[in-house]
């Protein structure tokens, strides 16, 4: 990267990830309860992750487990549509 190039950050990254998790979960034909079971989390917690009304509340480990369960790379889940 050249010194004069500026970085652009997604200021809404958690909501981007939330929307993508919901999108790919639905594409895979999973309910949030099924996804929760796959990644060993409570159904309520997965619903909170997908809810844009809830604050930033999930770890990198949770993000990773969800990406594996959905068969989608972490960078794809973090990509703004």
OpenMM code with the backbone's topology and positions (N, CA, C; nanometers):
from openmm import Vec3, app, unit

residues = "UNK UNK UNK UNK UNK UNK UNK UNK UNK UNK UNK UNK UNK UNK UNK UNK UNK UNK UNK UNK UNK UNK UNK UNK UNK UNK UNK UNK UNK UNK UNK UNK UNK UNK UNK UNK UNK UNK UNK UNK UNK UNK UNK UNK UNK UNK UNK UNK UNK UNK UNK UNK UNK UNK UNK UNK UNK UNK UNK UNK UNK UNK UNK UNK UNK UNK UNK UNK UNK UNK UNK UNK UNK UNK UNK UNK UNK UNK UNK UNK UNK".split()
positions = [
    Vec3(0.0841, -0.1168, 0.0000),
    Vec3(0.0000, 0.0000, 0.0000),
    Vec3(0.0888, 0.1234, 0.0000),
    Vec3(0.0545, 0.2151, -0.0845),
    Vec3(0.1301, 0.3392, -0.0935),
    Vec3(0.0930, 0.4318, 0.0208),
    Vec3(0.1867, 0.5148, 0.0577),
    Vec3(0.1676, 0.6048, 0.1710),
    Vec3(0.0498, 0.6997, 0.1527),
    Vec3(0.0224, 0.7416, 0.0307),
    Vec3(-0.0838, 0.8394, 0.0080),
    Vec3(-0.2221, 0.7767, -0.0098),
    Vec3(-0.2309, 0.6432, -0.0085),
    Vec3(-0.3604, 0.5763, -0.0189),
    Vec3(-0.4274, 0.5737, 0.1184),
    Vec3(-0.5564, 0.5987, 0.1211),
    Vec3(-0.6269, 0.5950, 0.2491),
    Vec3(-0.7088, 0.4668, 0.2601),
    Vec3(-0.7238, 0.4206, 0.3812),
    Vec3(-0.8026, 0.3013, 0.4078),
    Vec3(-0.9484, 0.3398, 0.4235),
    Vec3(-1.0363, 0.2521, 0.3792),
    Vec3(-1.1797, 0.2745, 0.3949),
    Vec3(-1.2330, 0.1618, 0.4824),
    Vec3(-1.2937, 0.1986, 0.5938),
    Vec3(-1.3469, 0.1004, 0.6875),
    Vec3(-1.4988, 0.1026, 0.6837),
    Vec3(-1.5582, -0.0146, 0.7006),
    Vec3(-1.7035, -0.0264, 0.7110),
    Vec3(-1.7411, 0.0164, 0.8526),
    Vec3(-1.8006, 0.1323, 0.8647),
    Vec3(-1.8381, 0.1857, 0.9956),
    Vec3(-1.9564, 0.1106, 1.0568),
    Vec3(-2.0195, 0.0265, 0.9783),
    Vec3(-2.1375, -0.0484, 1.0221),
    Vec3(-2.1100, -0.1990, 1.0135),
    Vec3(-1.9875, -0.2410, 1.0451),
    Vec3(-1.9430, -0.3782, 1.0217),
    Vec3(-2.0289, -0.4826, 1.0936),
    Vec3(-2.0706, -0.4551, 1.2157),
    Vec3(-2.1525, -0.5543, 1.2860),
    Vec3(-2.2853, -0.5776, 1.2140),
    Vec3(-2.3468, -0.4722, 1.1649),
    Vec3(-2.4730, -0.4894, 1.0929),
    Vec3(-2.4514, -0.5555, 0.9576),
    Vec3(-2.3396, -0.5294, 0.8934),
    Vec3(-2.3063, -0.5990, 0.7685),
    Vec3(-2.2955, -0.7484, 0.7954),
    Vec3(-2.2241, -0.7852, 0.9006),
    Vec3(-2.2081, -0.9272, 0.9365),
    Vec3(-2.3433, -0.9885, 0.9724),
    Vec3(-2.4234, -0.9182, 1.0489),
    Vec3(-2.5557, -0.9688, 1.0883),
    Vec3(-2.6419, -0.9995, 0.9654),
    Vec3(-2.6468, -0.9037, 0.8737),
    Vec3(-2.7287, -0.9236, 0.7525),
    Vec3(-2.6783, -1.0420, 0.6711),
    Vec3(-2.5464, -1.0554, 0.6604),
    Vec3(-2.4900, -1.1660, 0.5834),
    Vec3(-2.5127, -1.3009, 0.6503),
    Vec3(-2.5030, -1.3070, 0.7818),
    Vec3(-2.5314, -1.4322, 0.8522),
    Vec3(-2.6755, -1.4740, 0.8226),
    Vec3(-2.7675, -1.3815, 0.8369),
    Vec3(-2.9093, -1.4111, 0.8108),
    Vec3(-2.9295, -1.4564, 0.6656),
    Vec3(-2.8677, -1.3850, 0.5720),
    Vec3(-2.8802, -1.4163, 0.4291),
    Vec3(-2.8305, -1.5577, 0.3990),
    Vec3(-2.7077, -1.5900, 0.4420),
    Vec3(-2.6508, -1.7205, 0.4097),
    Vec3(-2.7180, -1.8334, 0.4879),
    Vec3(-2.7665, -1.8049, 0.6073),
    Vec3(-2.8404, -1.9070, 0.6828),
    Vec3(-2.9673, -1.9444, 0.6075),
    Vec3(-3.0381, -1.8446, 0.5597),
    Vec3(-3.1617, -1.8692, 0.4847),
    Vec3(-3.1326, -1.9400, 0.3533),
    Vec3(-3.0252, -1.8990, 0.2848),
    Vec3(-2.9878, -1.9660, 0.1594),
    Vec3(-2.9581, -2.1138, 0.1825),
    Vec3(-2.9006, -2.1449, 0.2975),
    Vec3(-2.8688, -2.2839, 0.3309),
    Vec3(-2.9919, -2.3600, 0.3797),
    Vec3(-3.1026, -2.2881, 0.4018),
    Vec3(-3.2266, -2.3513, 0.4445),
    Vec3(-3.2296, -2.3858, 0.5921),
    Vec3(-3.1540, -2.3105, 0.6714),
    Vec3(-3.1490, -2.3362, 0.8155),
    Vec3(-3.2330, -2.2345, 0.8917),
    Vec3(-3.2929, -2.2798, 0.9987),
    Vec3(-3.3567, -2.1870, 1.0912),
    Vec3(-3.2482, -2.1359, 1.1860),
    Vec3(-3.2784, -2.0307, 1.2584),
    Vec3(-3.1801, -1.9813, 1.3556),
    Vec3(-3.1594, -2.0851, 1.4663),
    Vec3(-3.2617, -2.1619, 1.4984),
    Vec3(-3.2477, -2.2682, 1.5992),
    Vec3(-3.1528, -2.3773, 1.5505),
    Vec3(-3.1624, -2.4129, 1.4235),
    Vec3(-3.0730, -2.5147, 1.3680),
    Vec3(-2.9289, -2.4654, 1.3656),
    Vec3(-2.9102, -2.3397, 1.3271),
    Vec3(-2.7753, -2.2833, 1.3276),
    Vec3(-2.7196, -2.2812, 1.4696),
    Vec3(-2.8014, -2.2427, 1.5653),
    Vec3(-2.7591, -2.2401, 1.7052),
    Vec3(-2.7107, -2.3777, 1.7505),
    Vec3(-2.7837, -2.4796, 1.7131),
    Vec3(-2.7451, -2.6158, 1.7508),
    Vec3(-2.6120, -2.6546, 1.6866),
    Vec3(-2.5923, -2.6174, 1.5604),
    Vec3(-2.4682, -2.6512, 1.4904),
    Vec3(-2.3456, -2.5888, 1.5559),
    Vec3(-2.3602, -2.4689, 1.6078),
    Vec3(-2.2452, -2.3974, 1.6641),
    Vec3(-2.2440, -2.3974, 1.8168),
    Vec3(-2.3338, -2.4744, 1.8763),
    Vec3(-2.3396, -2.4920, 2.0217),
    Vec3(-2.3615, -2.3598, 2.0953),
    Vec3(-2.4624, -2.2843, 2.0459),
    Vec3(-2.5041, -2.1602, 2.1101),
    Vec3(-2.6531, -2.1684, 2.1372),
    Vec3(-2.7024, -2.0816, 2.2218),
    Vec3(-2.8462, -2.0812, 2.2463),
    Vec3(-2.9179, -2.0174, 2.1271),
    Vec3(-3.0414, -2.0601, 2.1064),
    Vec3(-3.1231, -2.0037, 1.9995),
    Vec3(-3.1407, -1.8534, 2.0194),
    Vec3(-3.1633, -1.8118, 2.1418),
    Vec3(-3.1796, -1.6687, 2.1719),
    Vec3(-3.0552, -1.5895, 2.1339),
    Vec3(-2.9376, -1.6457, 2.1603),
    Vec3(-2.8144, -1.5743, 2.1278),
    Vec3(-2.7982, -1.5586, 1.9773),
    Vec3(-2.8283, -1.6615, 1.9002),
    Vec3(-2.8197, -1.6512, 1.7537),
    Vec3(-2.9206, -1.5487, 1.7042),
    Vec3(-3.0390, -1.5467, 1.7599),
    Vec3(-3.1381, -1.4452, 1.7216),
    Vec3(-3.0870, -1.3058, 1.7536),
    Vec3(-3.0186, -1.2900, 1.8660),
    Vec3(-2.9614, -1.1604, 1.9018),
    Vec3(-2.8523, -1.1193, 1.8036),
    Vec3(-2.7694, -1.2138, 1.7633),
    Vec3(-2.6636, -1.1844, 1.6670),
    Vec3(-2.7236, -1.1297, 1.5383),
    Vec3(-2.8334, -1.1881, 1.4944),
    Vec3(-2.8967, -1.1465, 1.3696),
    Vec3(-2.9802, -1.0197, 1.3844),
    Vec3(-3.0100, -0.9789, 1.5044),
    Vec3(-3.0937, -0.8622, 1.5276),
    Vec3(-3.0108, -0.7345, 1.5222),
    Vec3(-3.0550, -0.6391, 1.4422),
    Vec3(-2.9838, -0.5123, 1.4318),
    Vec3(-3.0118, -0.4217, 1.5515),
    Vec3(-3.1055, -0.4603, 1.6363),
    Vec3(-3.1384, -0.3801, 1.7540),
    Vec3(-3.0484, -0.4119, 1.8730),
    Vec3(-2.9729, -0.5192, 1.8631),
    Vec3(-2.8865, -0.5616, 1.9738),
    Vec3(-2.7455, -0.5082, 1.9480),
    Vec3(-2.6762, -0.4738, 2.0546),
    Vec3(-2.5419, -0.4194, 2.0423),
    Vec3(-2.4400, -0.5210, 1.9934),
    Vec3(-2.3210, -0.4759, 1.9843),
    Vec3(-2.2095, -0.5616, 1.9403),
    Vec3(-2.1845, -0.6658, 2.0471),
    Vec3(-2.2149, -0.7910, 2.0151),
    Vec3(-2.2151, -0.8889, 2.1230),
    Vec3(-2.1610, -1.0262, 2.0873),
    Vec3(-2.0848, -1.0380, 1.9802),
    Vec3(-2.0332, -1.1709, 1.9493),
    Vec3(-1.8824, -1.1666, 1.9271),
    Vec3(-1.8196, -1.2771, 1.9631),
    Vec3(-1.6738, -1.2859, 1.9573),
    Vec3(-1.6270, -1.3330, 1.8201),
    Vec3(-1.4979, -1.3217, 1.7977),
    Vec3(-1.4374, -1.3727, 1.6749),
    Vec3(-1.4576, -1.5238, 1.6680),
    Vec3(-1.4498, -1.5922, 1.7816),
    Vec3(-1.4700, -1.7370, 1.7840),
    Vec3(-1.6119, -1.7719, 1.7377),
    Vec3(-1.7107, -1.6994, 1.7847),
    Vec3(-1.8494, -1.7216, 1.7423),
    Vec3(-1.8644, -1.6924, 1.5938),
    Vec3(-1.8064, -1.5828, 1.5480),
    Vec3(-1.8083, -1.5451, 1.4071),
    Vec3(-1.7483, -1.6574, 1.3219),
    Vec3(-1.6356, -1.7128, 1.3664),
    Vec3(-1.5692, -1.8219, 1.2968),
    Vec3(-1.6570, -1.9471, 1.2910),
    Vec3(-1.7135, -1.9859, 1.4054),
    Vec3(-1.7975, -2.1066, 1.4095),
    Vec3(-1.9178, -2.0931, 1.3157),
    Vec3(-1.9785, -1.9757, 1.3136),
    Vec3(-2.0934, -1.9537, 1.2255),
    Vec3(-2.0501, -1.9625, 1.0795),
    Vec3(-1.9347, -1.9063, 1.0466),
    Vec3(-1.8874, -1.9129, 0.9076),
    Vec3(-1.8639, -2.0571, 0.8645),
    Vec3(-1.8074, -2.1383, 0.9532),
    Vec3(-1.7844, -2.2800, 0.9227),
    Vec3(-1.9179, -2.3519, 0.9047),
    Vec3(-2.0118, -2.3292, 0.9957),
    Vec3(-2.1423, -2.3960, 0.9885),
    Vec3(-2.2182, -2.3586, 0.8612),
    Vec3(-2.2009, -2.2348, 0.8159),
    Vec3(-2.2704, -2.1904, 0.6946),
    Vec3(-2.1921, -2.2227, 0.5671),
    Vec3(-2.0663, -2.2646, 0.5829),
    Vec3(-1.9834, -2.2943, 0.4661),
    Vec3(-1.9470, -2.1690, 0.3882),
    Vec3(-1.9331, -2.0580, 0.4609),
    Vec3(-1.9027, -1.9284, 0.4002),
    Vec3(-1.7805, -1.8710, 0.4714),
    Vec3(-1.6853, -1.8184, 0.3966),
    Vec3(-1.5655, -1.7631, 0.4588),
    Vec3(-1.5997, -1.6403, 0.5430),
    Vec3(-1.5151, -1.6150, 0.6420),
    Vec3(-1.5361, -1.5002, 0.7289),
    Vec3(-1.5306, -1.3696, 0.6499),
    Vec3(-1.4416, -1.3637, 0.5518),
    Vec3(-1.4329, -1.2393, 0.4744),
    Vec3(-1.5589, -1.2164, 0.3918),
    Vec3(-1.6216, -1.3242, 0.3469),
    Vec3(-1.7469, -1.3092, 0.2722),
    Vec3(-1.8601, -1.2619, 0.3637),
    Vec3(-1.8602, -1.3112, 0.4884),
    Vec3(-1.9622, -1.2659, 0.5841),
    Vec3(-1.9423, -1.1194, 0.6227),
    Vec3(-1.8192, -1.0708, 0.6117),
    Vec3(-1.7899, -0.9330, 0.6492),
    Vec3(-1.7989, -0.8357, 0.5308),
    Vec3(-1.8255, -0.8895, 0.4121),
    Vec3(-1.8292, -0.8071, 0.2917),
    Vec3(-1.9634, -0.7366, 0.2775),
    Vec3(-1.9556, -0.6067, 0.2571),
    Vec3(-2.0769, -0.5256, 0.2366),
    Vec3(-2.1356, -0.5604, 0.1002),
    Vec3(-2.2653, -0.5841, 0.0991),
    Vec3(-2.3337, -0.6235, -0.0261),
    Vec3(-2.3556, -0.5055, -0.1177),
] * unit.nanometer
topology = app.Topology()
chain = topology.addChain("A")
for resn in residues:
    res = topology.addResidue(resn, chain)
    for name in ("N", "CA", "C"):
        topology.addAtom(name, app.Element.getBySymbol(name[0]), res)
